[in-house]
Amino acid sequence: MKEKTYQIVVEGIPVTVVKKRMKNMYLRIKKEDGSVWISAPHQVSREYILRFVNERIGWIKNYREKYLRQEEEGVGKETLSPAELKRQKEQLKAQVEQLVEKWEPVMKVKVSGITIRQMKTRWGSCNVKTHHININLALLHKSPECLEYVVVHEMTHILEPSHNQVFWGYMTQFYPQWKRVRRQLNDERPD
């Protein structure tokens, strides 16, 4: 089924809806211009999307105003010096290494390597062939449980590459609170 894009307006705020092949619905506010985007599976109704946006309208207004204000003031993304970027990557990598060390014996998997990267659309990724995981540097500023969820999630891909029932079964086995933590992360997509 082809991707379909349309716009809805909630309390005067235009929301771009992109329907495509996917399992979950995501809300995103672009830092660059404060635009609000919803990605949703094809089968989700317009009414459900409107309800979803209305339930989060306070959060949307808050972040949208913040981003629009930053744009007006000319405040872009925080620019890190190469030395500070390196320091932050090393700091996060040390935390990820501790988590990998904790979870490898529990999950009975082996991670071959860890890379900390600045990513726009993902919290992490895993190369299922090489067992190398990539973690988003933005997780440095999230709660420890968010970081642990992403590390366990990526390590679970070593056991099961797809986001299928088997994968989520493993997640429930290893990290039972994954749904709550994932909701928390999805409320603030990486930018």
C-alpha positions as CSV (number, residue, x, y, z in Angstrom):
1,M,0.0,0.0,0.0
2,K,1.3,3.4,-1.0
3,E,2.3,6.1,1.6
4,K,-0.5,8.6,2.1
5,T,0.0,12.1,3.5
6,Y,-2.7,14.6,4.6
7,Q,-3.2,17.3,7.1
8,I,-5.5,17.8,10.1
9,V,-5.9,20.8,12.3
10,V,-6.3,20.5,16.1
11,E,-6.8,23.7,18.2
12,G,-5.4,25.7,15.3
13,I,-2.3,23.6,15.0
14,P,-1.7,21.9,11.6
15,V,-0.7,18.3,12.0
16,T,0.8,16.4,9.0
17,V,-0.3,12.7,9.0
18,V,1.7,10.2,7.1
19,K,0.1,6.8,6.8
20,K,2.5,4.0,5.8
21,R,3.4,0.4,6.4
22,M,4.3,0.3,10.1
23,K,3.2,-1.2,13.4
24,N,3.0,1.7,15.8
25,M,2.0,5.3,15.7
26,Y,4.5,8.1,16.3
27,L,4.2,11.8,17.1
28,R,7.1,14.1,16.3
29,I,7.6,17.8,16.5
30,K,10.4,19.1,14.3
31,K,12.9,21.3,16.2
32,E,13.7,23.2,13.0
33,D,10.3,24.7,12.5
34,G,7.9,23.4,15.2
35,S,5.9,21.4,12.6
36,V,3.9,18.5,14.0
37,W,4.0,15.1,12.3
38,I,2.2,11.9,13.0
39,S,3.3,8.6,11.4
40,A,0.6,6.0,11.5
41,P,-0.2,2.5,10.2
42,H,-2.7,2.5,7.2
43,Q,-5.4,0.8,9.3
44,V,-5.5,3.6,12.0
45,S,-8.7,5.7,11.6
46,R,-8.7,9.5,11.3
47,E,-10.9,9.6,14.5
48,Y,-8.3,7.6,16.4
49,I,-5.5,10.0,15.2
50,L,-7.6,13.0,16.2
51,R,-8.1,11.5,19.7
52,F,-4.4,10.7,19.9
53,V,-3.4,14.3,19.1
54,N,-6.1,15.8,21.4
55,E,-4.8,13.7,24.4
56,R,-1.3,15.1,23.8
57,I,-2.3,18.7,22.8
58,G,-0.8,20.3,26.0
59,W,2.6,18.6,25.3
60,I,2.4,19.5,21.6
61,K,1.8,23.2,22.3
62,N,4.5,23.3,24.9
63,Y,7.2,21.8,22.6
64,R,6.0,23.6,19.5
65,E,6.1,27.0,21.2
66,K,9.6,26.2,22.6
67,Y,10.9,25.3,19.1
68,L,9.2,28.2,17.4
69,R,10.7,30.6,20.0
70,Q,14.2,29.1,19.4
71,E,13.7,29.6,15.7
72,E,12.8,33.2,16.1
73,E,15.7,33.8,18.5
74,G,18.0,32.0,16.0
75,V,18.9,29.4,18.5
76,G,19.7,26.2,16.6
77,K,20.9,22.9,17.8
78,E,23.5,23.1,20.4
79,T,26.9,23.0,18.7
80,L,29.4,20.9,20.5
81,S,33.1,21.4,20.2
82,P,34.9,18.3,18.8
83,A,36.4,17.8,22.2
84,E,33.1,18.0,24.0
85,L,31.4,15.7,21.5
86,K,34.2,13.1,22.0
87,R,33.9,13.4,25.8
88,Q,30.1,12.9,25.6
89,K,30.5,9.9,23.3
90,E,33.1,8.3,25.6
91,Q,30.9,8.9,28.6
92,L,27.9,7.2,27.0
93,K,30.0,4.4,25.6
94,A,31.2,3.6,29.1
95,Q,27.6,3.4,30.3
96,V,26.6,1.2,27.4
97,E,29.6,-1.1,28.0
98,Q,28.5,-1.6,31.6
99,L,24.9,-2.5,30.5
100,V,26.2,-4.9,27.8
101,E,28.4,-6.6,30.3
102,K,25.4,-6.9,32.7
103,W,23.0,-8.3,30.0
104,E,25.2,-10.6,27.9
105,P,25.2,-13.4,30.5
106,V,21.5,-13.0,31.1
107,M,20.5,-13.0,27.4
108,K,23.3,-15.4,26.4
109,V,24.4,-13.2,23.5
110,K,27.7,-11.5,22.6
111,V,27.9,-7.9,21.3
112,S,30.9,-7.6,19.0
113,G,31.2,-3.8,19.2
114,I,29.5,-0.5,20.3
115,T,29.4,2.7,18.4
116,I,27.9,6.0,19.8
117,R,26.5,8.1,17.0
118,Q,24.3,11.2,16.5
119,M,21.1,9.8,14.9
120,K,18.1,11.7,13.7
121,T,15.4,9.1,13.7
122,R,16.5,6.2,15.9
123,W,17.5,5.5,19.4
124,G,19.7,2.6,18.4
125,S,20.3,-0.1,15.8
126,C,21.9,-3.5,15.5
127,N,23.8,-5.2,12.7
128,V,22.3,-8.7,13.2
129,K,25.1,-10.3,11.1
130,T,28.0,-8.8,13.0
131,H,26.3,-8.3,16.4
132,H,27.5,-4.6,16.5
133,I,25.2,-2.1,18.1
134,N,24.8,1.6,17.5
135,I,23.4,3.9,20.2
136,N,22.1,7.4,19.8
137,L,24.2,10.0,21.7
138,A,20.9,11.8,22.6
139,L,20.4,8.9,25.2
140,L,23.1,10.6,27.3
141,H,20.4,13.1,28.3
142,K,17.6,10.5,29.0
143,S,16.9,8.5,32.1
144,P,19.1,5.5,32.8
145,E,16.1,3.2,32.2
146,C,15.6,4.6,28.7
147,L,19.3,3.8,27.9
148,E,18.9,0.3,29.4
149,Y,15.7,-0.3,27.4
150,V,17.5,0.7,24.1
151,V,20.5,-1.5,24.9
152,V,18.4,-4.5,25.7
153,H,16.2,-3.9,22.6
154,E,19.2,-3.8,20.3
155,M,20.8,-6.9,22.0
156,T,17.4,-8.7,21.5
157,H,17.9,-8.2,17.8
158,I,20.8,-10.6,18.0
159,L,18.3,-13.3,19.0
160,E,15.5,-12.1,16.7
161,P,16.1,-9.6,13.8
162,S,12.4,-8.7,13.3
163,H,10.0,-6.8,15.5
164,N,7.7,-9.9,15.6
165,Q,6.0,-11.8,18.4
166,V,9.2,-13.7,19.2
167,F,11.1,-10.5,19.6
168,W,8.6,-8.9,21.9
169,G,8.4,-12.1,23.9
170,Y,12.1,-11.9,24.5
171,M,11.7,-8.2,25.5
172,T,9.0,-9.1,28.0
173,Q,11.2,-11.9,29.4
174,F,14.3,-9.8,29.8
175,Y,12.9,-6.3,30.4
176,P,9.2,-6.6,31.5
177,Q,8.7,-2.8,31.8
178,W,9.7,-2.2,28.1
179,K,6.2,-0.9,27.1
180,R,6.2,1.9,29.7
181,V,9.8,3.0,28.9
182,R,9.2,2.8,25.1
183,R,6.1,5.1,25.5
184,Q,8.3,7.6,27.4
185,L,10.9,7.5,24.6
186,N,8.3,7.7,21.8
187,D,7.0,10.9,23.4
188,E,10.4,12.5,22.5
189,R,11.7,11.2,19.2
190,P,15.4,11.8,18.6
191,D,16.1,14.9,16.4
